[in-house]
């Protein structure tokens, strides 16, 4: 379960009949056409405005203009009109958000590698189907999902929805499986108070080092364990790779499917590990001081492969969502100098510690402790939590009232 503040996504596998599959793919073709027309219009507007730097006769390409374009296209195109307008309009909304984010990053002068790219073409053989329906575009009846346009699919109800959904996204993964992702209000399931607080420091050797030895999260290396199989499938695909413009052989498609299955399994293992660890942390502690770590820079380091396998970002997100679900307090701590400060006396070293130095020694008070453990206790100090409470006793008045 994942989602933004106040809402959560509940995802279920779908059973799709051959009739429903044909209808879904036809709807996807129409929505893909709408998206590509929006891309073409955006490029046209950009080329037009670039020749007019003075701003005269400047054109715009917002959702209002694209909505008018869609209305005109549906009026003169029977094929487009056969489909529901709900997912087509949602595609325009999604395109507008994507384009606005890209333009905002350009205006703010972000480096190229940090910008959100402008929306690109959705190619038939590459893009996976994804359809969004608002409340007026779907209904649940007799355990089945009825979509606008007369499409009926059957979710595999592994659990009951906690509330009436406000929207649903029907999508296909790389293995051809279909899913329905419902957006519902995020309910609060409070846990009993424990009086404990914990500091969390993110890393690569250990994904999470905490002030409690029982809650450290070692690197499970799910990707490394599957590397032999992935390498085999990569070689099979390389040998059978079709020439440009030709369809892949049956062997190529089989190897591609096995490779996708392996990656899907690795993703599920990482998700399962992160959620189980997050549940243990949240169950045993009332407040969490967590390093507000951005792992993106690791992608350009020598630890890129190991860092990607650690899935630090996904684990951090799982802990945040689990804490919000159960009413725990989360303090996000800026990571600057957390490895240089002493958790005992607060003194700061004159030089940054190299990664090879795993023991922190304070020159002021002489405290010696593992580097990551020291950083985890620094998180507690900066969040206003007394590290004495890390062992299960929360000192009075230590918690800040606001949640990060």
Phi, psi and omega in degrees: 000127181218158177169176179273182184298128177089347181222158179216157178253131175243119187249137182226144174291148181247141167264120187241120177286168180297324178294314179295323179298315179298320180292320179295317180292325176295319177296320179296321178298320179293316180295322178296322177297318178299316179298312182294326175295324177293320177298315180298318178296320179297317178295322179296316179296319179297315179296322179294314183288333181292332179276359180232072183294340180281353178088359180288137179056039182283139181256159177234161182221056180269179179302326180296315179294321180290327176298317178296321178298319180294319179299316179294320181294319179293329181290327185253359183236101181301324180299319180288325182288340179294334181271168179285144179282342185297303180294331178293318177293325178294326176297322178293320177298314180296320178297317180298319178295317181296317180291319179297321178296319180296317179293323178297317179297324179292316180297324181280357176072030178293148176300155185304320184288345181258354183279150168281128183289154175296148180303135181248182182291146172258105184274145186301318185273358185240319185283139178267143184296138178204119184235130180252133180234130173279181187301327181280359183253004179204163173206154177255125182214127178055038177077008180242155180258116180258118181259156177301140183098006177080020179270128181236126178229162183243110175289149173272099188283087178284346178198165181272142175294135183286341182201175179291126181287147179264340178198167179215143174244121178257121186217164181242136179268182185292345178267359181089004178279146181254144181223153172241124182247109183267141174261120181230157175301136181281111179281153179262125179242083186294144177255158178299144178291142181245339183082002183263151173230157184212144174252141184234125176243128182272148180202189182250315178298313169242128182300317180223123172252127185240173177284353177245119182301330182288346184246012174294146180244101178290159179289115183281343176055049179297319181292321181295323181293333181263006186295326180297316179294317181297320178298321178296315180293323177298318179293322177298318179292322180296320180292328187254014183299126181285158175288160183300130180092351180256151178283149179289149179288172179297319179297321178295316180294323178295315179297321179295321179293316179298320179297316179296322178298319181295315178296322178296321178295318179298317180298319179294322178296316179297317179297317180296316179299314182296318182290318179296318178296316180299320180297320178296318180295313183292323181295326187262356185221143179274330183224144184231124173258111190240135177296127179278072190271133175251103188281006185298322184297337181293340181295339180254014180254176178288348179263017188302313183294315181292324179293320178296321179292332180288332180054053182298317181299317180292322179292319177298317179295321179297320179294319179297315182291322180294321178294319179294321180298322185256013172073026177271159181266130179242127175250120177270122185252132178295134188281356185300127174064015180292336177272352183257341182273149176269128180287344183273311184243349178087000179292153181242136178291156182284333183230149178295142181281133175292156183298334181288343181269104188261355178247128179265126178238119181276125180283346182273310184249353177081008180294135177238125180205159174305139186305312184289325177295320177298318180296322179297322179287330174297324177302317180296316179301312185290333178278356181082020179253132180289121180305342176298333179284354181292340180266011174115354180246118181266119179292147182296138176076009184279328184286139172279145185287331184270147176265145180287000000 
